Amino acid sequence: MTVPKAEPDSLDRRSLHERIAADLRDDIMSGELAPGATLPSTAQLTSRFDASNATVQKAVQLLKDENLVVGRAGAGVTVRQHRQRTVRPAESMTPTAAGESYRWLVEAAKYGADARISVLDVREARPPADVRTAFGLQEDGVALLRSQILLIDDEPAELVQSYYPLDIARGTALMDRPRIKGGTPALLAELGHPPRLSVDRVSARIPTQEQFQALRLPGSLPVLCTLRVVYTDHERPIEATVMVKAGHLYELQYEYTAK
């Protein structure tokens, strides 16, 4: 099969070391280079990519900065043990039973990691346009914002900004800064608004300045941005959450049962 010649406007204008890093990143994220595997030698990479030693080393340094690979003296460069962490969105819909840990913490513990949640802010705020649309708010509409950062081994894993209609949130624990006992699904159910349906919209985006700083990102790699709208009875939206995580370190897994 003959591959069509690329048009000038479709050429990859990234520098060579960025293109090399992109191909190696794909090998890591797809599992071609498994956790713990040693990267091909510099000689092998210079041959594969028709590049100089300096260019290859620059590409490998990008992967080091992204925490995808680790360089150890006398051991070459190896893929970090935790490649991508798999996030199962459906797990967060189930209310946490009394005495149990948050669902997100339970999932993180499966990796043998030390996970915690830090509340950054709780206040009334004007939500972004997609959240206002979900809530049916006017241009200047306001909702309650609960902003949190989720950390694994003290590294930022996910920036979570959840919004709630004020008529539901006011006078409840949602307005308080401390973490909510049992999580918001349990509290919403207690308030008479049990979660019935969750709708996710996932997109890949270049991080904003706030996201870049909060997640301590190494560069302008895309982030995974999920807008989740939770509905209660009569299809009323009761929660809208914007969740942002580093796209090169996390993947989402959705499971469906055939009918």
N, C-alpha and C positions, 0 to 999 in steps of 0.2 A: 504494500500500500504506500503510495506517495503522499508525504505530508505536505500540505499546502505551504507555500512560502509565506512567511509572516509579512504583513504590511508594515511600513515604517512606523505608523502610529501604535502598532501592537507590540513592538519590540520591548523587551524587559530593560528598562532604563536604570535599574538598580545597579550599584557598584558590584563588581565581581565577588567580593568577599561577602556581601549581603546575599547574593544569589546562592553561593556555596552554603552559607549558613542556613538558608531556606530549605535547600535539598536535604541537608543533614538533619535539620529540625523535623522534616517530614519523616525521615527514616526512624527517628526516635519516637515521634508521636504515633506512628503506625505500628511500632513494635518490631520493625526490621532490625533496629538496634535495640535489643532488649535491655531492661534495667541491669546494671552491672557489667554490661558488655563494653569492651574496649573499642574506642573509635579506630578506624583504619589509620595507619601510620601517615605521617606527613608526606612521605614519598608516594604512597598509594593515592592520597588525596590530590597531590599536585598532578599526578598522571590522570586521574579520573576527570579533573576539572580543567586540565591544561592551564594551571595557575602556578605562580611562584610560591616559594616557601612562606614568604612574608604575607602574602594574600591569604594562604590557607590558615596561618597562625592567627590572622586578624579575624577570620570567620569563626575559628574555634573559640576565640576570646569572647565573641558575641554569645555563643552558647554557654560559656562559663558565666557570663554576666546574667544570663537568664536562668541560671541554676538548673540547666538541663544536663550539663556534664560537669565532672569534677576532675581536676588535674592533681595527681599525687606524684611526688618525686619517685622516680624509678618504677612507676606503675602505669605510665602513660595516662591518657585521658579516658575516663569511663563515664558511662551514662549513669546518672543518679539513680539510686535504688527506687525512689518513688517517681515514676514517669509522669503519667497524668492521674490525678485523683478523679474517680468516677462519682458523679453526683446524681442521685436518683430523686428527682423532684417530687415524685408521688409520696416519698417517705415523710415529707414535711406537712402533709395534709392531716395526718392522724393526730388528734389531741394527745398530749402527754398525760399519762395516768399519774395519780398522786404518788410522790416519792420517786418517780422516774426522772432521768436526765432528759434534757431537750433532745429532740430527734436529731438535730444537726450534730450535737456533741456525740451522740451514740454512733452516728455514721462515721464521724471522724475517728472515733476510738477503734474502729475496725482496721485502721491503718497503723495502730499502735502509737498514735500521735497524742500529744497533749493539746487539747483544743479548749478554747474559751471564747466568750462573747463579751465585747465591751460596748456599752451604750455611749454613743457620741453626743446625741442631742435629742431632746423631746420638746417640741414647740408647735404652735399653729403656724402654718406656712402655705404659700401658694404653690400647689403641685405643678409638675410639668404638664404640658398640653395633653399627652396621652392619658395621664391619670385624671385630669379634669374631665376629659371626654368620657372616661369609664364611669366617673361619679356623676356625670351630668351637671358639672359646675360651670358657672359663667367664667369669663376671662379673668376676673379678679377674685374668683372663688378661693376659699381657704379650707384646708383640712388639717388634721393632726398629723404631724410627721414624727416618726420614731426612727432615728438613724443609728445604725450599729455597724461595727466592724467585727468580722469573725476571724479568729486567728488560729493557726495550727503551728505548734512549736514556736510561738511568738512571731510567726511570719503572717502578715495580712493575707487572708485567703479570699474574703468576699466582703464587699461593701453593700450593705442592705439598707434601703430607705423605704420604709413602709408608711402608707397613708391611710387614714381612717376618717369617715364622715364625722363631723363634729357632734351631730346629734346622738351618735352612738358613743363617742369617746369621752365627752365631757362628764366629769363626776365619777370616772372609773379609773382603774389602775393603769389604763392606757396613757393617762396624762402624767403619770409618775415616772421619774427617771429610773428607779430600780427595775431590773429585769422582772418580767411578769411570771409569777409562779405557774408552772404548767404550760407556759407559752400562750400566744394569742389565740390559737384555735380553741383551747379550753376556755379561756376567758370569754371569747365571743359566744361560745355555746351557752355559758352561764348567763350571759346577758340576753339570751333569747334569740341569738342570731347564729345558729349552728352552721358551719361551713358545709355547703352542699356540692359546690362545683368550683373547680379551679381551672382557669384558662391561662396558658403560658404563651407568650410571644417571644421568641429568642432571635437575637440578631448579633452579628459581629460588628464591632465599631472600634474606631480609634479612640483611646481614652481621653476624657476631658481632663483639665488640669486637676480638678478635685479628685477624680478617680486615679490619676497617675500618682498623685502624692499619697493618697490614702492606702493604695495597694503597693506602694514602693516599687513601681514597675521599672525595669531596666532600660526600656526604650519604648518606641511607639508601636509596639506589637498590638494587634487587635485584642479587645476584651470581649468576653461573652456577656451580653446584656439581656437579662430576662425581665420582661414585664409580666407579672402574675396578678391577675384579678380574681378575687375569691367572691363567690356569690352565696347568699343564703336563700331561704324560701322566697318564692315569687320572683326569683332572678334578681334580687336586690344586691348590688355590689357593696361589700362591707369592708374590703381591704384591697389595696393596690400596692404592690411592692416592686421596686426596681432593684434587681440583684445584679451586681457586676463582679466578675472574677477574671483573672488572667487567662486568656484563651490558650496559652501554650502550656498551662499547668493543670487545666481542668477540662473535663468533658461531661456532657449530660447524657444520661441513659434513660430512655422512655421504653416502657414495656406495655404491650397490647395483647389482649387475648382474643383470638379469632372467635367469631360467633357462629 
